[in-house]
Amino acid sequence: MNLSRSTALAFFLTGSLWAAAQSAVPLSGLVERTGTFGGTATATRGTVVVFRNRDGTTHLLLHKFSTAASAGLQVWLSKGTPQQGNRTLVSSGLGLRLGGLTQFKGNFEFALPSGVDMSAGFQSVVLWSEEQKKVVAVAQLE
């Protein structure tokens, strides 16, 4: 991401979301995308921050994250914005699994596989229940 796009993103985001993203990323990181979990239909809360380190690696951070405890929760990037309850994320081929959650409150960081291009259509971060085989929460990326 070039500096002008990053600057434009900074002005686009609300002050509190940008401040949360900036404070959550290591000093050497550059925020690329952000989003939030929330809304009335889900018990999941928190900020999503996608950032690139100086070494070129890209990471996804769940900041001040919380969700209801459930076995088999996974974090996915999605090239769409599936609705809560959607059951086709895994079979659609439009998602990239980043990892599982064994704790349900706190800050969690996932390294994206090398070669993953965040500008290649990833639109959301999805919390998938492997046990229930459905989407339980979605954070739209800006």
Residue, then its C-alpha position, 0 to 999 in steps of 0.5 A: m500500500n502506498l502512503s497516499r492510500s494509507t493517508a486516505l484510509a486514515f481520513f476515511l476511518t472514524g477517529s475512534l476506529w483509527a485510534a484503536a487500529q493505530s494503538a494495536v499495531p506495532l510501531s513498525g507496522l502500517v495499517e492496511r484495512t480495518g473493520t469491526f465485529g458488532g451489531t445486535a445479532t451477534a455476541t461477538r465484539g472487537t476490532v479487526v486490523v490488517f497490517r504490514n510489517r517492515d519485513g513485508t509480512t502481513h498480519l491480522l489482529l483481533h483487538k479487544f475481541s470477545t465472543a461466546a465460547s464455542a468449540g471449533l471456532q475459526v478465523w477466515l478471510s472472505k472474498g465476499t461478505p457472507q451473512q451470519g448463518n451462511r453454511t457455504l463459506v468453506s465449500s465456496g472457495l472464496g475464503l482463506r482459513l487463518g487459524g482457530l481460536t481456543q480462547f474467546k476474549g483478548n487480542f489475537e494475531f494471525a500471520l497471513p500466508s506469504g503471497v496473500d494480496m489483501s487488495a485481491g478482493f478480500q472483503s471481510v473477516v469471518l468467524w466460522s463454527e466448524e462444529q455448527k458448519k456456519v458463519v457466526a460473525v462477520a466484520q466488513l473490511e474498510 
